[in-house]
Amino acid sequence: MSAARPPLDDCNWIKKLMSSNKSLAGRIALVTGASRGIGKAVALALASEGAHVILTARTAGALETVDDEIRSMGGSATIMQLDLKKGDRVDAVGPTIFPRWGRLDILVANAGVLGPLSPLSHVTSDSWDYVMGVNLEANWRLIRSLDPLMKLSDAGRAVFVTSGAATGRHAYWGPYAISKAALDALARSWAAELVNTNVRVNIINPGAVATALRAKAFPGEKPETLPTPAMIAPAIVELCKPSTTSNGITFDAREQLAEMGKTVPMADEA
């Protein structure tokens, strides 16, 4: 029998998976898409390691729930409502952070949208612009806005969340696959530019995880057969630590967890 699968948003599960040495105490982290799914789980995990987490997403109410959960764990967070489709708001993130904290230690670029699953010839220009705007342009704008702040950190760490779809091998995933492939190139280019600084940039593929985006892409799939975001979060947090020296590398979350000595339990299928 496989290990029991915890609830999707289980603070106790986060505490169980993460270390107790507060390895990120005093670090300032920003997580995009922090209101649910992988982003929320990573925000909780970062907070459990001692980081102060700047929570960003479109929905203030959902962010307040995450903030409450972080505080119930003894952590600290700041809510920053942010619509990644609004370029001027994304451009303002760095100038908003600097007066209060003077730097940024961690960026987890997690937010993303699926877009249409259809032949490329059927994709409308509005759908194309929407997917590219959120998955690619917003991250480029974040880099422009946050690059100076991350260079002010003694060990800036950025992690971009990619997808296996970025290979482009699957039919009908065009906009999403292309946006993720471009995101990978964007992250690697930034990493190359930062090789002589204290900042390290890496990419992680979480694989199949029980998220809303996954359910939209695979509506017939049983979510209880998949790892929860909380199970994957430690692999992302590990890349946020000052001890991480890799740069411009794409990691597989399950392989990363195995190297950390952590297993990803799965539920038995009915």
C-alpha positions as CSV (number, residue, x, y, z in Angstrom):
1,M,0.0,0.0,0.0
2,S,1.2,3.5,-0.8
3,A,1.4,6.3,1.8
4,A,-1.8,8.2,2.5
5,R,-2.2,11.3,0.5
6,P,-2.8,14.5,2.6
7,P,-5.4,17.2,1.9
8,L,-4.5,19.6,-0.8
9,D,-3.8,22.5,1.5
10,D,-2.4,21.0,4.7
11,C,-0.2,23.2,6.9
12,N,0.8,20.2,9.0
13,W,2.0,18.4,5.9
14,I,4.1,21.4,5.0
15,K,5.6,21.4,8.5
16,K,6.3,17.7,8.3
17,L,8.1,17.9,4.9
18,M,10.2,21.0,5.7
19,S,13.2,21.2,8.0
20,S,13.0,22.9,11.4
21,N,16.2,24.9,11.2
22,K,14.6,28.0,9.7
23,S,17.2,28.0,6.9
24,L,15.6,31.0,5.3
25,A,15.2,33.2,8.4
26,G,15.4,36.8,7.5
27,R,15.1,36.2,3.7
28,I,12.6,38.2,1.7
29,A,10.7,36.1,-0.9
30,L,8.1,36.9,-3.6
31,V,5.8,34.2,-5.0
32,T,3.6,34.7,-8.0
33,G,0.3,32.8,-8.2
34,A,0.4,32.4,-4.4
35,S,-3.3,32.2,-3.8
36,R,-3.6,28.5,-4.6
37,G,-1.9,25.3,-6.0
38,I,1.8,25.2,-6.2
39,G,2.3,28.9,-5.5
40,K,0.3,28.6,-2.2
41,A,2.2,25.5,-1.1
42,V,5.6,27.1,-1.9
43,A,4.6,30.2,0.0
44,L,3.6,28.2,3.1
45,A,6.8,26.2,2.8
46,L,9.0,29.3,2.5
47,A,7.3,30.8,5.5
48,S,7.9,27.6,7.5
49,E,11.6,27.9,6.7
50,G,11.6,31.5,8.2
51,A,11.2,33.6,5.0
52,H,9.0,36.7,4.9
53,V,6.8,36.0,1.9
54,I,5.3,38.6,-0.4
55,L,2.2,36.9,-1.7
56,T,1.0,37.9,-5.2
57,A,-2.1,36.9,-7.1
58,R,-5.2,38.6,-8.6
59,T,-7.6,37.7,-5.8
60,A,-7.1,39.6,-2.6
61,G,-9.5,37.3,-0.6
62,A,-7.7,34.2,-1.5
63,L,-4.4,35.8,-0.6
64,E,-5.8,36.8,2.8
65,T,-6.6,33.1,3.4
66,V,-3.0,32.2,2.6
67,D,-1.7,35.0,4.9
68,D,-3.9,33.6,7.7
69,E,-2.5,30.1,7.2
70,I,1.1,31.5,7.3
71,R,0.5,33.4,10.5
72,S,-1.1,30.3,12.1
73,M,2.2,28.6,11.4
74,G,4.1,31.3,13.1
75,G,5.3,32.9,9.9
76,S,5.0,36.3,8.3
77,A,3.8,37.5,4.9
78,T,2.7,40.6,3.0
79,I,-0.1,40.7,0.5
80,M,0.5,42.3,-2.9
81,Q,-2.6,42.0,-5.2
82,L,-1.2,41.8,-8.7
83,D,-2.7,41.1,-12.1
84,L,0.1,39.9,-14.3
85,K,-1.8,41.1,-17.4
86,K,-1.4,44.7,-16.4
87,G,2.2,45.5,-17.4
88,D,2.3,48.8,-15.5
89,R,1.5,47.0,-12.2
90,V,4.2,44.4,-12.8
91,D,6.7,47.1,-13.6
92,A,5.9,48.7,-10.2
93,V,6.7,45.6,-8.1
94,G,10.4,46.4,-7.7
95,P,9.8,50.1,-6.8
96,T,7.2,49.0,-4.3
97,I,9.4,46.5,-2.6
98,F,12.6,48.6,-2.4
99,P,11.5,51.3,0.1
100,R,10.4,48.7,2.6
101,W,13.0,45.9,2.3
102,G,15.8,47.3,0.2
103,R,16.4,44.0,-1.6
104,L,14.8,40.8,-2.7
105,D,16.3,37.4,-1.8
106,I,14.0,35.0,-3.5
107,L,11.7,35.0,-6.5
108,V,9.4,32.1,-7.3
109,A,7.8,32.7,-10.7
110,N,5.0,30.2,-10.5
111,A,1.9,31.9,-12.0
112,G,0.7,30.6,-15.3
113,V,-2.4,30.0,-17.4
114,L,-3.3,27.1,-19.6
115,G,-5.0,28.8,-22.5
116,P,-6.9,27.0,-25.3
117,L,-6.1,23.4,-26.1
118,S,-6.8,23.4,-29.8
119,P,-5.1,23.4,-33.2
120,L,-2.8,26.4,-33.6
121,S,-4.8,27.4,-36.7
122,H,-7.9,27.8,-34.4
123,V,-6.2,29.9,-31.7
124,T,-7.5,33.5,-31.7
125,S,-5.1,36.4,-31.3
126,D,-6.7,37.4,-28.0
127,S,-6.1,33.9,-26.6
128,W,-2.5,33.9,-27.9
129,D,-1.9,37.4,-26.4
130,Y,-3.4,36.3,-23.0
131,V,-1.2,33.2,-22.6
132,M,2.0,34.9,-23.8
133,G,1.2,38.0,-21.6
134,V,0.9,36.0,-18.4
135,N,3.3,33.1,-19.0
136,L,6.1,35.1,-20.8
137,E,5.8,38.8,-20.9
138,A,4.9,39.2,-17.2
139,N,8.0,37.2,-16.2
140,W,10.2,39.4,-18.5
141,R,8.7,42.5,-16.8
142,L,9.4,40.9,-13.4
143,I,13.0,40.4,-14.3
144,R,13.3,44.0,-15.4
145,S,11.7,45.2,-12.2
146,L,13.4,42.9,-9.7
147,D,16.9,42.4,-11.2
148,P,18.4,45.4,-9.3
149,L,16.8,44.2,-6.0
150,M,18.1,40.6,-6.4
151,K,21.6,41.9,-7.0
152,L,21.4,43.7,-3.7
153,S,20.9,40.3,-1.9
154,D,23.9,38.4,-0.7
155,A,22.5,35.3,-2.3
156,G,19.6,36.1,-4.7
157,R,17.7,33.0,-5.9
158,A,15.1,32.9,-8.6
159,V,13.1,29.8,-9.6
160,F,10.9,29.6,-12.7
161,V,8.2,26.9,-12.9
162,T,8.1,25.2,-16.3
163,S,6.2,22.3,-17.7
164,G,7.0,19.1,-19.6
165,A,4.7,20.6,-22.3
166,A,7.6,22.9,-23.2
167,T,9.0,20.3,-25.5
168,G,6.2,20.9,-27.9
169,R,5.7,17.2,-28.6
170,H,2.0,17.2,-27.8
171,A,-0.6,18.2,-30.3
172,Y,-3.0,21.1,-29.4
173,W,-1.0,22.5,-26.5
174,G,0.5,25.2,-28.8
175,P,0.2,28.5,-26.8
176,Y,1.0,27.0,-23.4
177,A,3.8,24.8,-24.7
178,I,5.4,27.7,-26.7
179,S,5.0,30.1,-23.8
180,K,6.8,27.7,-21.4
181,A,9.6,26.9,-23.9
182,A,10.1,30.7,-24.3
183,L,10.0,31.1,-20.5
184,D,12.8,28.5,-20.2
185,A,14.9,30.4,-22.7
186,L,14.2,33.7,-20.8
187,A,15.3,32.2,-17.5
188,R,18.4,30.6,-18.9
189,S,19.4,33.9,-20.6
190,W,19.0,35.8,-17.4
191,A,21.0,33.1,-15.6
192,A,23.8,33.5,-18.1
193,E,23.8,37.3,-17.6
194,L,24.1,36.8,-13.8
195,V,26.9,34.3,-13.7
196,N,29.4,36.8,-12.2
197,T,26.9,38.0,-9.5
198,N,25.5,36.6,-6.3
199,V,22.2,35.7,-8.0
200,R,21.4,32.2,-9.3
201,V,18.4,31.4,-11.6
202,N,17.0,28.0,-12.1
203,I,14.0,26.2,-13.6
204,I,11.9,23.4,-12.2
205,N,9.4,21.1,-13.8
206,P,6.9,20.0,-11.1
207,G,5.5,17.2,-13.3
208,A,1.9,16.1,-12.9
209,V,0.4,17.7,-9.7
210,A,-3.1,18.0,-8.4
211,T,-3.8,21.6,-9.4
212,A,-6.7,23.5,-11.0
213,L,-4.7,23.9,-14.2
214,R,-4.0,20.2,-14.3
215,A,-7.7,19.5,-13.8
216,K,-8.6,21.8,-16.6
217,A,-6.2,20.1,-19.0
218,F,-7.1,16.6,-17.9
219,P,-10.7,16.7,-16.7
220,G,-11.1,12.9,-16.6
221,E,-8.1,12.4,-14.4
222,K,-8.5,11.5,-10.7
223,P,-6.7,14.2,-8.7
224,E,-6.3,11.8,-5.8
225,T,-3.8,9.8,-7.9
226,L,-1.5,12.8,-8.2
227,P,0.9,14.4,-5.7
228,T,-0.4,17.5,-4.0
229,P,1.3,20.8,-4.3
230,A,2.5,20.5,-0.7
231,M,4.5,17.4,-1.7
232,I,6.3,19.2,-4.5
233,A,7.0,22.4,-2.6
234,P,10.2,21.3,-0.8
235,A,11.9,20.7,-4.2
236,I,11.3,24.4,-5.1
237,V,12.2,25.7,-1.7
238,E,15.5,23.9,-1.9
239,L,16.5,25.9,-5.0
240,C,15.7,29.1,-3.0
241,K,18.4,28.5,-0.4
242,P,21.7,30.4,-0.4
243,S,23.4,27.0,-0.5
244,T,22.2,26.4,-4.0
245,T,25.0,27.1,-6.5
246,S,23.4,25.7,-9.7
247,N,22.6,28.3,-12.3
248,G,20.6,28.0,-15.5
249,I,19.7,24.4,-14.8
250,T,16.3,22.7,-15.3
251,F,15.4,20.4,-12.5
252,D,12.8,17.7,-12.3
253,A,10.9,18.0,-9.0
254,R,10.7,14.3,-8.3
255,E,14.4,13.8,-8.9
256,Q,15.2,16.8,-6.7
257,L,13.1,15.4,-3.9
258,A,14.7,12.0,-4.2
259,E,18.2,13.6,-3.9
260,M,16.9,15.3,-0.8
261,G,15.8,12.0,0.6
262,K,12.1,12.8,0.4
263,T,9.5,10.6,-1.2
264,V,6.4,11.6,-3.0
265,P,3.6,9.4,-1.6
266,M,0.7,8.5,-4.0
267,A,-2.8,7.3,-3.2
268,D,-4.0,3.9,-4.3
269,E,-6.3,4.1,-7.3
270,A,-9.8,2.8,-6.7
